[in-house]
Amino acid sequence: MRWKKLGQLYCPPGNHPKLLSHAANPLAILLEGNIYRVLFSGRDELNRSSVGFVDVDIVKKEVVYVHDRPIFEHGAEDSFYSHGVSIGNCYEADGQRYILFMGWQCPPEAHWRGEIGRLILGHNWSLSLEDNRPFMALDTVDAISLSYPWVQHELSGSYKMWYGSTRTWDTGNGEMLHVINQAKSLDGHRWEKEGLAVPYKFNIAQAFSHPTVIGNKIDGYHMWFSYRSGSGESYRIGYAYSGDSFVWELELEKTGIDISPDGWDSQMICYPFVFDHGGKRYMLYNGNDYGKSGFGIAVLNY
């Protein structure tokens, strides 16, 4: 399994004060034909992130439309998303499309933290906050910080969620332990947490984020994610596999994609989004500086 890089697709021109830099966490939603609307998290001068989008022709590998303003902005100072909105993926429940997101908080004189919120995607492509309270808040299971949720609607009608959870900010090697947990739901609204999903290894893979999952119980499940080793490297993209029981195996050697020798993704690759189109499997991903250099695209060669 090997990913062929097809190049950088979009780097933000800084044409709006809320979208001055970054195009992180790309989320592709099919519009029509070969055109996808790619939502992303851009930042203002204070590094607070809001949601923008561009339209991309996946076959031609080119941007066909750039929206010049955000469609959802970070919240007020006392909100759970006061310092940013990092989007996950889009899913449907009861005929309504939702996008879960990580809401960033940076309290004065305290460590940053995240909780998960839910956005309603309107028929006119508007985004609105479902509730001023977190959709998934900190609790005894996830007590420190939450991040980057991914939801999958199963063939059976039930739902699975994978999300990040911090266990400690420092494991002794200067890196946090931030793992990928999973949860299940019968209706996509009420969730039962199931604990650790992907095994971690200190100094190899211990700071995970932004899972993207594709597959089913018949053919098995494939997950790509961002991770740091704890040995000083910046983000890389990793891979895990599960059969029909959601018992995941960490298989970093099968990831099939790494940093480039030079250019926009030569120092870091992160925040993958994997999807199928036209009989091919694509990955959108971010490069250097957590998406400051925009996002690119790769295609899977089996």
Beta strands, then each sheet from edge to edge (+ up, - down):
strand 1: 2-10
strand 2: 21-32
strand 3: 35-43
strand 4: 49-57
strand 5: 62-66
strand 6: 84-93
strand 7: 96-105
strand 8: 113-121
strand 9: 127-129
strand 10: 146-153
strand 11: 159-168
strand 12: 177-185
strand 13: 192-196
strand 14: 207-216
strand 15: 220-228
strand 16: 236-242
strand 17: 248-250
strand 18: 270-277
strand 19: 280-286
strand 20: 295-301
sheet 1: 1+ 20- 19+ 18-
sheet 2: 2+ 3- 4+ 5-
sheet 3: 6+ 7- 8+ 9-
sheet 4: 10+ 11- 12+ 13-
sheet 5: 14+ 15- 16+ 17-
end
